[in-house]
Amino acid sequence: MPRFSANLGFLFTELPEIDRVAAAAAAGFKAVEMHWPYHVPAEEMRRALTSNHVTMLGLNTPVGNAAAGDFGLGALPGRESEFQQAVEQSVSYGHAIGATAVHCMSGLVAPDAASAAESTFVANLKLAADRAAQAGMTVLIEPINHRDKPEYFLHTVEQAASIIDQVGRRNVKIMFDCYHTQIMQGDLTRRLKDFLDVIGHVQIAAVPSRAEPDEGEVDYRTICRTLDDLGYGGWVGAEYKPRGRTEDGLGWLSAWSRDPSSSSTQGAVA
C-alpha cells in the first residue's frame, strides 16, 4: 500500500488547526496537508510538525475574495498581480514550515472565457513554478469537479496535462484527486497509468459521499494496488469529510496497512 497523509482541512476539525498535527501523528500519519493555514504563525506550525515528526506536504494558494465568490485566481485575466501575491504568500509560508508543494488554484471561469483563462493560467504558472523552484517546492494543479464547484476552470486530467506541457516547468504536476476525477470522468486506473509521469500527488475520498474511502463506488484498495504496480512513490492524501469523529472512522487505515495482497509491506502508517 502507498503511504497515506492526512488532510487537516477535513480531518480532526474538532480541534484547532495547530493541534490537528499532533492528532494526525497519534493516529499514525507521518505526513499532513492543509488548505489555508496562514493565520497560524509559521514558527508555531513548524514547531508542531517537528515535535510530532510529521512532514507537511502541501497547502493551497489563497482563494482571493471569498465573500465575492472567488475560489482561486490563477486563470482570471486582469488579476495576475493578486495571484502572484497569493503565490508569494504560499511559497514563503510553505518554505518556512518545510512544505514540499503549493496547490495553485485556477478559479471560476465562464465557459465562453476559457481561451483567455487558459493563456492567463499558463503564464501565471510559469512565474509560480519559478518562484516555487527557488524554495525547492513543487507546484500542483488540481482538476475539480463541476458538481461541487460549477465553472471551476481546471476540471479534467487531460486539460491539466495540456497546461503543464504548455508551462514547460519540471516542477509543475497534477494533484490527482480520485474523488473529483471519478465524478467528472471516471476511468481512474487508466488515467493514473496514462498520466503517472505528471502526477505529483494523489488524493482519495468516497464517491459520491466524500466520506471515508471505505464506502462508495470506488474500490480504493484496487486503486492503491494499481499505484503500487505503477511504482508510484508519492503520498496518497486522505482528503475526505468524516462521517463522525475522525478517529472513529480510521478503521480503513489499519485494515489497508495489513492487506496481505498489497505488493508492499510499507503500510499506511509507514
C-alpha positions, 0 to 999 in steps of 0.5 A: 500500500502507498503511504497515506497523509492526512488532510487537516482541512477535513480531518480532526476539525474538532480541534484547532488547526495547530493541534490537528498535527499532533492528532494526525501523528497519534493516529499514525500519519507521518505526513499532513496537508492543509488548505489555508493555514496562514493565520497560524504563525509559521514558527508555531506550525513548524514547531508542531510538525517537528515535535510530532515528526510529521512532514507537511506536504502541501497547502493551497494558494489563497482563494482571493475574495471569498465573500465575492465568490472567488475560489482561486485566481490563477486563470482570471485575466486582469488579476495576475498581480493578486495571484502572484501575491497569493503565490508569494504568500504560499511559497514563503509560508510553505518554505518556512514550515518545510512544505514540499508543494503549493496547490495553485488554484485556477478559479471560476471561469465562464465557459465562453472565457476559457481561451483567455483563462487558459493563456492567463493560467499558463503564464501565471504558472510559469512565474509560480513554478519559478518562484516555487523552484527557488524554495525547492517546492513543487507546484500542483494543479488540481482538476475539480469537479463541476458538481461541487464547484460549477465553472471551476476552470481546471476540471479534467486530467487531460486539460491539466496535462495540456497546461503543464506541457504548455508551462514547460516547468519540471516542477509543475504536476497534477494533484490527482484527486480520485474523488473529483476525477471519478465524478467528472470522468471516471476511468481512474486506473487508466488515467493514473497509468496514462498520466503517472509521469505528471502526477505529483500527488494523489488524493482519495475520498468516497464517491459520491459521499466524500466520506471515508474511502471505505464506502462508495463506488470506488474500490480504493484498495484496487486503486492503491494496488494499481499505484503500487504496480505503477511504482508510484512513490508519492503520498496518497492524501486522505482528503475526505469529510468524516462521517463522525469523529475522525478517529472513529472512522480510521478503521480503513487505515489499519485494515489497508496497512495489513492487506496481505495482497498489497505488493508492499509491506510499507503500510499506511502508517509507514 
